[in-house]
Amino acid sequence: MEEKLENPPSKEFLTSLWSLSVAIFSIGGMIGSFSVGLFVNRFGRRNSMLIVNLLAIAGGCLMGFCKLAESVEMLILGRLVIGLFCGLCTGFVPMYIGEIAPTALRGAFGTLNQLGIVIGILVAQIFGLKVILGTEDLWPVLLGFTILPAILQSAALPFCPESPRFLLINKKEEDRAKKILQRLWGTQDVTQDIQEMKDESARMAQEKQVTLLELFRVRSYQQPIMISIMLQLSQQLSGINAVFYYSTGIFKEAGVKEPIYATIGAGVVNTVFTVVSLFLVERAGRRTLHMLGLGGMAVCSILMTVSLLLKNDYKWMSFVCIVAILVFVAFFEIGPGPIPWFIVAELFSQGPRPAAVAVAGCSNWTSNFLVGLLFPSAIFYLGAYVFIIFTGFLVIFLVFTFFKVPETRGRTFEEITRAFEGQAQGADRAEKGQIVEMNSIEPVKETDTNV
């Protein structure tokens, strides 16, 4: 950098360059998530995941060789490309999992997506230690490791089936979809699942193609898209990324001598409680776990504020702060962590699903970007009181979930879609200004699948 410039770079310039390097990842995620529909409708769910691995390999190579090439531009471009890849995958993976999973286990399978994410975060934190790859010489190797999961997935995906819903509804390949279902379910009798897909396909044939604007114009889509966006915002505006982005500083402020190990401890809690959610989501339900998580996080954020304010007066308050952060992370992974990703695919039928996933994913990445951009300034001006802002958001999302979010556990896509259509028709007949309660949605029938 100094060799390329006539004068040594100023501290302000380096700070701006660092901020750009951090923010460009979220910008790439915003662009990628908004492009989900362009891939999944043309190439299918599985093939889309296979194709975009090229982005991960390209981005990993750019970041891995940036120091060797003495190019900060390669680092920034690599972060942008990886952001594009991650934005696309946050749409592809939950959609694919939701379409291949049996109804009775759809939530548990969807939580596996979040489990993969948190394990990746934990592995990155461990490899980022100074005793491993977190050194001045080896950090490009750490960034370049991004290509390894992409290569592994590229080798494994050809052995995975395409989404049977995509094959039957979008491609009209009933025989192939039936064989895949028989293979997945482990039974020859998949008549009920095939018939459900046929009914959805027939209904799609009577509707015009769903665009992004149609999601906000058509009354039957307005309520589910509003729920999808609010749940994505509840994930990012809960304060979880603020805690993880700046956890080392927060632990140091709380009096921890080796804050990096406390941050890894938070990553372990993150992983353990994602596993807990995996076993609870099909028993307690999505709505209950999401409210439990939001409520617990609100209490913990208040405790974090109080403990940070009083830690200089009472030494034991530092311990309270650390415990509050760890429990905050635990409550996040019980509900707001995994649920918003897969519930979007549950709220929409095959036609509008790609567009809905794109809108929801873009709102997630946009709020992620804004938190990362604004949190340093907020903590500078507000100090420990900054977590009160997140408490307010958590309370708002908790109230919204209680009144507006329906339970989707055990319901087929067709049942959920018909329920929203029934609500929309009821709203059309209602008097102007009457509120339609989302919690009045009831399943047509409870399904149970033995796998």
C-alpha positions, 0 to 999 in steps of 0.5 A: 500500500505504501509503495503504491502511494506517494505518501504514507496512508493516513489513519483515516484512509486505512480505517475507511479501507478496513470498513470497506473491506468489512462492509463489502461482504454484506453488500455482496450478500444483499446482491446475491440474496436478491438474485436467488430466483434467477438461478433456482427457476432456471437451473433447479435447487441442487444445480444452483448450489453446485454452480455457485461453488465457483464463486466460493473458489474464485473468492477464496483464491482472490483472498488467499493470494492477495498478500502474495500479490500485494493487492488490497483490491484483491482482498476487497474483491474476494470479500465481495465475491464471497458475499455474493456466494453466501447471499445466494446460498442463504436462499438456495439451502433452506429452500432445497432442504424445505422441499426435500424434507418430510413435513413432520421433520421439516423444521428439524432439517431446516435447523441443520442449515443453521447448525452448519453455519454455527459450526463454520463460525466456530471452526473459523474462530479456532483457526483464527487463534494466533497459535494456528493461523491468526498471524501476520504471515498466515491470515491469507491462508485462513481466508483461502480455506474458504475454497475447501467447503466449496470443493467438498460440496461440489464433490458431494452434491452430484450424489444428492437428488434434485428437489422432487417438488421442482421436478414435478411442479416446475419441470413436469417430470412426475416419474423422476420426482416419484422415484426420488421421493421413494428413495428419500422416504424409504417407502414405495407409497408416496401417492399422497405427496405426489397428489399434493404436488399435483394440486399445487401444480394445477393451482400454479397453472391458473396463476400468472408468474409471481414477481417481486412486486406481486408479493406486495400487491396480491393480498394473499401474499402480503401477510406471509411476506410481511411475516418473512421480512419481520422474522429476518429483521428479528434475527439481525436487529436482535443484536446478535451480530453486534455481540459477535462482531465486537465480542472480543471488545465486550469481553475485554470491557467486562474484565476478561484477560484473554477475551478471544477464548471467551469469544470461542466459548460463545461460539461453543454455546452457539453450536450446542444450543443449535443442536438443542433447537434441532430436537425442540423445533418439531415438539415445541413448534416454530412460533413458541421457540421464536418467542422464547428466544426473543424474550430471553434475549431481551432479558439478557440484553438488559442484564448486559447493560446493567452489568457493563454500567456497574462493573467498575463498582462491583467486580462480580458484575463482570461475571454477570456480563459474561454469563448474560452474553453466553445466555443471550447467544443460547436463546438466539440459537433456540429460536431467532437463529435457525427459524427465520431461514427455513420458515420463509420457504414454509409460508409460500407455495412453489410459485412465489417461493423463490421471489419470497426467499429473495426478498426475505434474504435481502432484508436479512443481509441489508439489516446485517450491513446496517448493524455492522455499519452503525453499531460502532458509532452507536456504542461510541455515543451510547456506551453500554446503553446501546443494548437498550436499543436492541431490547426495544427491537426484541420486545417489538418482534416478540409482540409481532410474533405473538399476534401475527406469526402462525404455527407451521409445524406439521402442516403441508405447503398446500395447507399453509397456502390455503390458510393464507388465502382464506385469511385474504378472502376474509379480509376482503369481506371485512370492513375497512380497518378490521384486523385479521389475526394471523394466529387464527390460521389452523391446519387442515390436518396434522401429518406424521411421517415415519422416517 
